[in-house]
Structure formats: C-alpha cells, structure tokens
Amino acid sequence: MNDHQKKYYEISCFCRFLYNNSGEWTDGTVPILATTAAGFTYIAFLMILALCHVALGQQLNLHWLHKIGVTASLLTTIVGIISVNQTWTQEWDIIPISLQATGPFLHIGALAAASALSWIVAGQVARAEKTIFQVVVVLLYLSVLLGLYVLPLYITSPCIMDPRTLKPRPEVFGHQGAPMLAPENTLWSFQRALQMNVTGLEADVAISVDGVPFLMHDLTLRRTTNVDEVFPDRKTIAASWFNWTDLQQLNAGEWFLKNDPFWTASSMSQKERNLTSKQRVCSLEQLLKMASDHNITVVVRLRRPPRDHPFNSTWINETLQVV
C-alpha cells in the first residue's frame, strides 16, 4: 500500500467511524483540517506582525485575546500530535517519504522566507550598538542562507533526479478498486482502478445466506446500497443474512453520486454518472473473471459470517471453491 492509499484508507476508516455513530456519511476530516489551517494562519499572522514590530524597533504587546488564542493553538497542536502518535504511530515513517516529493517546494519556500527576512536582519544589525552582536547575527544569518543554498545537494527527490536513475515503479493495489473515483467494491470501481494501471486489486469479501461470496466492506448494507428503500425492515441486519437474489435488487452506486464522499462525483462525465448509478452488489466470481481477463492479481480480505449463519464454519471453503 503506497503513501496515498494509506492516507485514503485512514480517512475512509475515520469517516466510517463517524457514520457508524451518527448514521450520516460526512467527511469528518474537513472541520479538522479547516480548524488546523485557521490556527496556523492565525499564528503566522502574529509572527509576521511581530517581525514588523521588531524591524521598526517597537515592542510587541499582545492583547489578552491574542494570548489566549496563541495558548489555545499551542495546546491544540500538542494534543493533536499526541493523538496522532497514539492512533497512527507507524505513520511517522511516511514523513521521510513525503519529504522526497515536497522537499524541493519546501526548499523554495524556505529560500523565499530567508530572503524576505534579510531586511529585518539588516535593520537589527544597523541599529545594534555592540560589534560582537552585529558579527554574530550576520554570521548566523549567512550560515542559514548558505545551508539553504547547498541543501539541494542532499535532497533525494524524484522531482529533481535524472529519470534514468529512478527506481522501478512501486506495485500499487487498488484498495476496493478506485473508491475515490467510483463506488467501492463495485465492478465499475475495479474497472477505474485498471484504467489507473494498478498492479493488483483488493476487495472485502462476505458470504450470503445462500453461500454466494460477494464484495462488501461494512457489516450492514446501509452505507453503500439503497437497502433502506428496498428492504426497510431489514436495513440494520448483517449483509450476510441476505441471499444473492435480494442483494441483486439493491443499487450500489446511487449513494456515491448522492453523498459525493470524496468530492469527485461532480467531475464525472454523464456517461460515468450513468455507469455509477447502475452499479449492483458485486460477487467475488465477477471480480475474479475481470481479473482473469486482465491477467491481474487479486487480494481479498474475508469477513466471517455471524455465529448462527449456515456457512459460519465452511465460509472459507465456500470462498475457495469460487476461486
């Protein structure tokens, strides 16, 4: 699973957690990101204001509201880092990988910031009364500037490397197909993944009450089908308690157009929207046939049916027979 897929998987799991507790599909990362962006913008504004005061030789006196705001932003950042560390400790390993892609752009930003600070540094040096202070400030600033200029020699990024020296393309698996472009675990989603030249496909497999392995991630059918409309009295029971005939009556694509969970539905063509709206619950056999036609690998994650399900003890064998 690559960096982008991991991020999608974590966001998707978080949104499912909110859905399971509220019954409504919402992208819970939006308010978190918006609040974070507002906090950092606020802090950046105060820093710029402070630098302007320093450049003019004035003392910065923060209003008590700003002091509360800075303290709240600092505490929120600390709590956020601790929470992320406890929930996704292993994700810290992704930071060096992410920096390989963002490093050159961060470097340009750092150079721009250092250049913008030059007039403030020059003003402080000119107003300083002690020569030793002037020398220390100038040497420190020039050292930072020199370090920024030689930093590209130590940045290993595909953005600035010779294409001939790049490593082979990593293997990319379509997790539930291409769930940001089409309804997850549907044939259309896997077709979209194949269009992205993935190495393999990954799907979640449950088994129906009459022994047909089918693709479904959630325990129930509510989030990704119209079971509320077709079988309102059975909408909260496990998906494995439906037979294959009933499952085929459900629409597995309209929810994607209605909720637009990843803000991609609006960019679909009319043909793509029509295909999406006609999606049905996909069986494992249908997925394997598609994979065989394209000679591509399939990885499945099996979901065990409830304890009193007729295939509770033989669900693996039933799935293997289809394979």
TIDREN-875373 format. One record per residue: x, y, z of N, C-alpha, C in turn. Coordinates in steps of 0.2 Angstrom, whole numbers, padded with zeros to 4 digits, always signed. Example, Ala and Ser with C-alpha at 12.3 -4.5 7.8 and 13.67 -1.06 7.14 Angstrom:
BEGIN
+0066-0028+0039+0062-0022+0039+0066-0016+0039+0064-0011+0035+0068-0005+0036+0064+0000+0039
REM end
This chain:
BEGIN
+0004-0006+0000+0000+0000+0000+0004+0006+0000+0003+0011-0005+0008+0017-0005+0005+0022-0001+0009+0028-0001+0008+0033+0004+0001+0036+0003-0001+0037-0003-0008+0040-0005-0013+0035-0003-0013+0029-0004-0018+0024-0002-0018+0023+0006-0013+0024+0009-0013+0024+0017-0017+0030+0019-0016+0036+0016-0020+0041+0018-0027+0041+0017-0029+0038+0011-0036+0037+0009-0039+0032+0014-0035+0027+0016-0038+0021+0020-0039+0024+0027-0035+0028+0030-0036+0031+0036-0042+0036+0036-0042+0040+0031-0048+0045+0031-0054+0041+0030-0054+0036+0026-0060+0032+0025-0062+0029+0031-0058+0026+0035-0060+0022+0041-0062+0028+0046-0059+0033+0046-0062+0039+0051-0069+0041+0049-0070+0041+0043-0077+0043+0041-0082+0038+0042-0080+0031+0041-0084+0026+0043-0086+0026+0050-0081+0027+0054-0082+0028+0062-0087+0033+0063-0087+0039+0060-0092+0044+0061-0099+0041+0059-0099+0038+0053-0105+0035+0050-0108+0030+0055-0104+0026+0058-0107+0021+0062-0110+0024+0069-0108+0030+0070-0110+0033+0077-0116+0038+0075-0116+0041+0069-0121+0046+0068-0126+0044+0063-0125+0039+0059-0129+0036+0053-0129+0041+0047-0125+0046+0047-0124+0051+0041-0117+0050+0039-0116+0050+0032-0110+0050+0029-0107+0057+0029-0102+0059+0032-0099+0066+0032-0091+0065+0032-0088+0069+0028-0081+0069+0028-0078+0073+0035-0077+0069+0040-0075+0072+0046-0068+0075+0046-0064+0074+0041-0058+0077+0041-0058+0085+0039-0064+0087+0036-0064+0094+0034-0064+0099+0039-0068+0098+0045-0068+0103+0050-0061+0103+0054-0058+0097+0054-0052+0096+0057-0046+0100+0053-0046+0099+0047-0041+0102+0043-0043+0110+0042-0049+0112+0042-0051+0119+0042-0049+0122+0049-0050+0119+0054-0048+0122+0061-0040+0122+0061-0037+0117+0059-0030+0117+0059-0027+0123+0054-0030+0124+0048-0027+0129+0044-0029+0136+0047-0034+0137+0050-0036+0143+0053-0031+0145+0059-0030+0140+0063-0025+0141+0068-0018+0143+0066-0015+0139+0061-0009+0140+0058-0009+0147+0055-0014+0149+0051-0014+0156+0048-0014+0161+0053-0018+0160+0059-0018+0165+0064-0011+0166+0067-0007+0160+0069-0001+0161+0071+0004+0164+0067+0003+0162+0060+0008+0165+0055+0007+0173+0055+0001+0175+0055-0001+0182+0055+0002+0186+0061+0002+0183+0067+0005+0186+0073+0013+0186+0072+0016+0181+0069+0023+0181+0068+0025+0186+0064+0021+0187+0058+0023+0192+0053+0022+0199+0057+0017+0200+0061+0016+0206+0064+0022+0207+0069+0024+0202+0073+0030+0203+0077+0036+0205+0074+0037+0202+0068+0043+0203+0064+0043+0211+0062+0037+0213+0060+0037+0220+0058+0038+0225+0064+0036+0223+0070+0037+0227+0076+0045+0227+0077+0048+0221+0077+0055+0221+0078+0059+0225+0073+0057+0225+0067+0060+0228+0061+0060+0236+0063+0054+0238+0066+0053+0245+0067+0056+0247+0074+0059+0242+0077+0061+0244+0084+0056+0245+0089+0050+0242+0088+0045+0243+0093+0044+0237+0097+0041+0238+0103+0039+0232+0107+0033+0229+0106+0032+0223+0105+0026+0219+0104+0022+0218+0110+0016+0221+0111+0012+0220+0116+0005+0216+0114+0005+0210+0115-0001+0206+0113-0007+0208+0118-0013+0208+0114-0019+0209+0118-0020+0202+0121-0024+0202+0127-0025+0196+0131-0029+0191+0127-0033+0193+0122-0037+0189+0117-0032+0185+0113-0027+0189+0111-0022+0185+0106-0017+0180+0111-0016+0182+0117-0013+0177+0121-0016+0171+0122-0023+0172+0123-0027+0166+0124-0027+0162+0117-0028+0165+0112-0028+0162+0105-0021+0158+0104-0016+0161+0105-0009+0158+0105-0009+0152+0109-0011+0152+0115-0011+0147+0120-0015+0141+0118-0021+0143+0115-0026+0138+0113-0023+0134+0107-0020+0138+0102-0017+0135+0096-0012+0130+0098-0007+0132+0103-0002+0128+0105-0004+0122+0108-0009+0122+0113-0012+0116+0116-0015+0112+0111-0019+0114+0107-0022+0110+0102-0017+0106+0098-0012+0110+0096-0007+0107+0092-0003+0101+0096-0002+0102+0102+0001+0097+0106-0004+0091+0107-0010+0092+0108-0015+0087+0109-0016+0083+0102-0016+0087+0097-0016+0083+0090-0011+0079+0089-0005+0081+0090+0001+0077+0089+0001+0071+0093-0001+0071+0100-0001+0066+0104-0006+0061+0102-0012+0063+0100-0017+0059+0097-0015+0055+0091-0012+0059+0086-0010+0055+0080-0005+0050+0082+0000+0052+0086+0005+0047+0088+0002+0041+0091-0003+0041+0095-0006+0036+0098-0010+0031+0093-0013+0035+0089-0018+0031+0084-0014+0028+0078-0009+0032+0075-0005+0030+0069+0002+0031+0070+0005+0027+0076+0012+0028+0077+0016+0026+0071+0014+0021+0067+0018+0019+0062+0019+0024+0056+0014+0028+0056+0014+0033+0050+0019+0038+0050+0023+0039+0056+0029+0043+0056+0034+0041+0051+0034+0035+0049+0039+0033+0044+0037+0035+0037+0031+0038+0036+0030+0041+0030+0032+0048+0029+0034+0051+0034+0036+0058+0034+0043+0059+0029+0048+0054+0030+0054+0055+0025+0052+0054+0018+0047+0049+0017+0045+0048+0010+0041+0054+0007+0037+0057+0011+0033+0063+0009+0038+0068+0008+0043+0069+0011+0048+0075+0010+0051+0074+0004+0052+0068+0001+0055+0067-0005+0051+0070-0011+0045+0070-0010+0040+0074-0015+0040+0081-0014+0039+0083-0007+0038+0090-0006+0044+0094-0004+0050+0090-0003+0056+0094-0002+0058+0100-0006+0058+0099-0013+0060+0104-0017+0056+0110-0016+0049+0109-0015+0045+0115-0014+0046+0118-0008+0047+0114-0002+0048+0117+0004+0055+0121+0004+0060+0119+0000+0066+0122+0000+0065+0129-0004+0061+0129-0009+0060+0136-0012+0056+0141-0007+0052+0138-0003+0048+0142+0002+0053+0145+0007+0058+0140+0009+0062+0142+0014+0067+0148+0012+0069+0147+0005+0073+0152+0002+0070+0159+0002+0063+0159+0000+0059+0165-0001+0059+0168+0006+0057+0164+0011+0057+0167+0018+0063+0170+0021+0069+0166+0019+0075+0169+0021+0077+0176+0018+0075+0176+0012+0076+0182+0008+0072+0188+0011+0066+0186+0012+0061+0191+0015+0064+0194+0022+0067+0190+0025+0069+0192+0032+0076+0196+0032+0079+0196+0026+0085+0199+0026+0085+0207+0028+0080+0210+0026+0079+0217+0028+0078+0218+0035+0075+0214+0038+0074+0214+0046+0081+0213+0049+0084+0208+0047+0091+0206+0049+0096+0212+0049+0095+0215+0043+0100+0221+0041+0098+0227+0046+0092+0228+0047+0090+0233+0051+0092+0232+0058+0091+0226+0061+0094+0225+0068+0101+0226+0068+0105+0224+0063+0112+0224+0063+0114+0232+0063+0111+0236+0059+0112+0243+0059+0111+0246+0065+0106+0244+0069+0104+0248+0075+0108+0245+0081+0111+0240+0080+0115+0237+0086+0121+0241+0088+0122+0242+0094+0127+0246+0097+0134+0242+0098+0133+0235+0099+0139+0231+0100+0141+0228+0094+0148+0228+0093+0150+0225+0086+0150+0217+0087+0151+0214+0093+0150+0207+0093+0143+0205+0091+0138+0208+0093+0131+0206+0092+0130+0207+0084+0133+0212+0081+0132+0213+0074+0135+0207+0070+0141+0205+0072+0145+0199+0069+0141+0193+0070+0139+0192+0076+0135+0185+0077+0129+0185+0073+0125+0190+0073+0119+0190+0069+0120+0189+0062+0125+0193+0059+0127+0192+0052+0129+0185+0050+0134+0182+0054+0137+0175+0053+0131+0170+0054+0127+0171+0059+0121+0166+0059+0117+0166+0053+0115+0172+0051+0110+0173+0045+0114+0170+0039+0120+0172+0038+0124+0169+0032+0124+0162+0032+0125+0159+0038+0126+0152+0039+0120+0148+0037+0114+0151+0039+0107+0148+0037+0106+0149+0030+0108+0155+0027+0107+0156+0020+0111+0151+0016+0118+0150+0018+0122+0145+0014+0120+0138+0015+0117+0136+0021+0114+0130+0022+0109+0128+0017+0104+0133+0016+0099+0133+0012+0101+0132+0004+0106+0135+0002+0109+0135-0004+0112+0128-0006+0115+0125-0001+0118+0119-0003+0114+0113-0001+0108+0114+0002+0104+0109+0004+0101+0104-0002+0100+0107-0008+0098+0103-0014+0103+0097-0015+0109+0098-0013+0114+0093-0015+0113+0087-0011+0109+0087-0005+0107+0082-0001+0100+0080-0001+0096+0083-0005+0089+0081-0006+0089+0075-0012+0086+0070-0010+0084+0064-0014+0077+0064-0016+0075+0067-0022+0068+0068-0023+0068+0066-0031+0062+0062-0032+0061+0061-0040+0060+0067-0044+0058+0073-0040+0056+0079-0044+0063+0082-0047+0069+0081-0044+0075+0084-0047+0080+0078-0049+0078+0072-0049+0083+0067-0051+0082+0065-0058+0088+0063-0061+0088+0060-0068+0083+0054-0068+0078+0055-0073+0073+0049-0074+0077+0043-0074+0083+0042-0077+0086+0036-0079+0088+0033-0072+0089+0037-0067+0092+0034-0060+0086+0032-0056+0080+0033-0058+0074+0032-0053+0073+0024-0052+0071+0022-0046+0070+0015-0045+0063+0013-0049+0062+0007-0050+0056+0004-0053+0050+0007-0050+0045+0007-0053+0038+0010-0051+0036+0005-0045+0034+0007-0040+0031+0003-0034+0025-0001-0036+0024-0007-0034+0017-0010-0035+0012-0007-0031+0006-0005-0035+0001-0002-0032-0005-0006-0033-0009-0007-0027-0015-0011-0027-0021-0007-0027-0026-0008-0030-0032-0004-0030-0037-0006-0024-0036-0003-0018-0040-0004-0012-0047-0003-0013-0051-0009-0014-0058-0008-0015-0059-0005-0022-0054-0006-0027-0055-0003-0033-0052+0003-0033-0055+0008-0036-0053+0015-0035-0059+0019-0032-0060+0018-0025-0065+0021-0022-0066+0028-0021-0061+0032-0023-0062+0039-0024-0065+0041-0031-0065+0037-0035-0067+0038-0042-0074+0035-0044-0075+0030-0040-0081+0026-0041-0084+0022-0035-0090+0020-0034-0092+0016-0028-0088+0010-0026-0085+0010-0020-0081+0005-0018-0084-0002-0019-0079-0007-0021-0081-0014-0021-0086-0015-0027-0086-0011-0032-0091-0012-0037-0087-0014-0044-0090-0017-0049-0086-0018-0055-0083-0012-0058-0087-0006-0058-0085+0000-0060-0079+0003-0057-0079+0002-0050-0073+0004-0046-0067+0000-0048-0067-0006-0049-0061-0010-0051-0059-0009-0059-0064-0007-0063-0063-0005-0070-0059+0002-0070-0061+0006-0065-0057+0013-0065-0050+0011-0062-0049+0007-0057-0043+0005-0055-0038+0002-0060-0041-0002-0065-0037-0005-0070-0035+0001-0075-0039+0006-0076-0038+0012-0080-0032+0015-0077-0031+0015-0071-0025+0018-0067-0019+0014-0068-0019+0008-0071-0013+0004-0072-0011+0001-0065-0015-0001-0061-0013-0004-0054-0010-0011-0056-0006-0013-0051-0003-0020-0051-0008-0025-0049-0012-0024-0045-0017-0029-0042-0023-0025-0039-0028-0029-0037-0034-0027-0035-0035-0030-0028-0039-0026-0023-0040-0029-0017-0048-0028-0015-0051-0033-0012-0058-0032-0010-0060-0035-0004-0065-0033-0001-0068-0036+0005-0073-0041+0003-0073-0047+0006-0077-0052+0004-0082-0055+0010-0088-0055+0009-0093-0058+0014-0096-0064+0010-0101-0067+0014-0104-0073+0010-0112-0072+0012-0116-0073+0007-0123-0073+0008-0126-0079+0011-0132-0078+0013-0135-0084+0017-0136-0090+0013-0136-0089+0006-0136-0095+0002-0129-0097-0001-0124-0094+0002-0117-0097+0000-0114-0093-0006-0116-0087-0008-0113-0084-0013-0108-0078-0010-0101-0079-0011-0096-0074-0009-0098-0068-0013-0098-0062-0009-0099-0056-0013-0095-0050-0009-0095-0045-0013-0090-0039-0010-0094-0034-0006-0092-0033+0000-0095-0029+0005-0090-0027+0011-0089-0021+0012-0084-0019+0017-0088-0019+0024-0093-0016+0024-0097-0014+0031-0101-0021+0033-0102-0021+0039-0106-0026+0042-0113-0026+0039-0116-0020+0038-0123-0019+0035-0122-0016+0028-0128-0016+0025-0128-0013+0018-0130-0006+0018-0131-0003+0023-0134+0004+0024-0130+0009+0020-0124+0009+0021-0120+0015+0019-0119+0015+0011-0118+0009+0008-0116+0008+0001-0122+0005-0003-0128+0005-0001-0133+0002-0005-0140+0006-0003-0145+0005-0007-0152+0008-0005-0156+0003-0001-0153-0001+0003-0157-0006+0007-0162-0002+0011-0161+0004+0013-0167+0007+0017-0173+0008+0013-0173+0008+0006-0178+0009+0002-0181+0002+0000-0177-0002-0002-0179-0009-0004-0181-0014+0001-0177-0014+0007-0179-0018+0012-0179-0014+0019-0183-0010+0020-0183-0005+0026-0183-0009+0032-0187-0015+0032-0187-0018+0039-0181-0023+0040-0176-0023+0035-0170-0027+0036-0164-0023+0036-0165-0016+0036-0159-0012+0034-0153-0012+0039-0155-0015+0045-0150-0015+0051-0146-0022+0052-0149-0027+0048-0146-0033+0049-0140-0034+0045-0136-0039+0047-0129-0040+0044-0130-0042+0036-0126-0040+0032-0126-0041+0025-0126-0048+0023-0123-0052+0027-0123-0059+0026-0129-0063+0027-0134-0060+0030-0141-0063+0031-0145-0062+0025-0143-0059+0019-0147-0058+0013-0145-0063+0008-0149-0066+0004-0147-0070-0001-0145-0067-0007-0142-0070-0012-0140-0067-0018-0145-0063-0022-0151-0066-0022-0156-0063-0026-0158-0057-0023-0159-0056-0017-0160-0050-0013-0155-0045-0014-0149-0047-0014-0143-0042-0015-0143-0039-0022-0145-0043-0027-0145-0041-0034-0150-0036-0035-0155-0035-0030-0160-0030-0031-0158-0023-0028-0152-0023-0025-0150-0017-0022-0146-0013-0027-0146-0006-0027-0142-0002-0030-0136+0000-0026-0130-0001-0029-0124+0000-0025-0120+0006-0028-0123+0011-0032-0120+0016-0035-0123+0023-0033-0129+0023-0032-0133+0030-0031-0130+0033-0025-0128+0030-0020-0126+0033-0014-0119+0037-0015-0115+0035-0020-0109+0038-0022-0111+0045-0025-0115+0045-0029-0117+0051-0033-0121+0056-0028-0125+0053-0023-0128+0057-0018-0124+0060-0013-0120+0056-0010-0115+0059-0005-0109+0062-0007-0107+0060-0013-0100+0063-0016-0095+0063-0010-0093+0057-0008-0089+0056-0002-0082+0059-0002-0079+0059-0009-0073+0062-0010-0072+0068-0015-0078+0071-0016-0079+0077-0020-0077+0076-0027-0078+0070-0030-0076+0068-0036-0082+0067-0041-0088+0066-0038-0094+0064-0042-0095+0070-0047-0094+0076-0045-0096+0082-0049-0092+0083-0055-0086+0079-0055-0081+0080-0061-0083+0074-0066-0087+0070-0064-0089+0064-0069-0092+0066-0075-0091+0063-0080-0095+0064-0087-0102+0061-0086-0106+0063-0090-0113+0060-0090-0113+0052-0091-0108+0050-0095-0108+0043-0096-0105+0039-0090-0101+0042-0086-0098+0039-0080-0103+0040-0074-0107+0045-0074-0113+0045-0069-0118+0040-0071-0119+0039-0077-0124+0033-0079-0122+0026-0077-0115+0025-0078-0112+0019-0076-0112+0018-0068-0111+0023-0065-0111+0023-0057-0118+0022-0055-0123+0025-0057-0130+0024-0055-0132+0017-0056-0129+0013-0060-0132+0007-0062-0128+0001-0058-0124+0003-0054-0120-0002-0051-0124-0007-0046-0122-0013-0046-0125-0018-0041-0120-0021-0037-0122-0024-0032-0118-0028-0027-0114-0033-0031-0107-0033-0031-0103-0037-0035-0101-0044-0031-0101-0049-0035-0099-0056-0032-0092-0057-0033-0089-0061-0029-0082-0062-0030-0081-0066-0037-0085-0070-0039-0084-0073-0046-0084-0068-0051-0088-0062-0051-0087-0057-0056-0081-0054-0056-0078-0052-0050-0072-0049-0049-0066-0053-0052-0066-0060-0050-0061-0064-0052-0061-0065-0060-0067-0065-0063-0067-0066-0070-0064-0059-0073-0066-0053-0071-0062-0047-0073-0055-0048-0072-0053-0050-0067-0045-0050-0065-0042-0055-0070-0046-0061-0071-0043-0066-0076-0042-0063-0083-0047-0059-0085-0047-0056-0092-0041-0051-0093-0039-0048-0087-0034-0043-0087-0027-0046-0085-0027-0052-0083-0021-0056-0080-0018-0052-0074-0022-0050-0069-0020-0046-0064-0022-0049-0057-0017-0048-0052-0018-0051-0046-0024-0048-0042-0027-0053-0038-0032-0050-0033-0031-0053-0026-0031-0048-0021-0030-0049-0014-0037-0048-0011-0039-0053-0007-0046-0052-0004-0045-0053+0004-0050-0049+0007-0050-0049+0014-0057-0052+0016-0057-0058+0019-0063-0062+0021-0066-0059+0027-0073-0059+0027-0077-0057+0033-0081-0063+0035-0079-0065+0041-0083-0071+0044-0090-0069+0045-0095-0074+0043-0102-0073+0044-0104-0073+0052-0110-0071+0054-0112-0072+0061-0112-0079+0063-0112-0080+0070-0111-0086+0073-0116-0091+0070-0123-0089+0070-0128-0094+0068-0129-0094+0061-0125-0091+0057-0125-0091+0049-0124-0099+0047-0128-0101+0041-0127-0108+0039-0120-0109+0036-0116-0104+0035-0110-0105+0032-0104-0103+0037-0106-0102+0043-0101-0100+0048-0095-0104+0049-0096-0111+0048-0090-0115+0049-0087-0117+0042-0090-0115+0036-0087-0118+0030-0086-0112+0025-0087-0106+0028-0086-0100+0023-0080-0099+0020-0074-0101+0023-0068-0101+0019-0068-0106+0013-0070-0112+0014-0071-0117+0009-0075-0115+0003-0081-0112+0005-0086-0109+0000-0082-0104-0004-0078-0100-0001-0075-0095-0005-0069-0097-0009-0066-0102-0007-0060-0106-0011-0063-0109-0017-0069-0112-0016-0072-0115-0022-0073-0111-0027-0075-0104-0026-0076-0099-0031-0070-0098-0034-0064-0097-0030-0058-0095-0033-0055-0101-0037
REM end
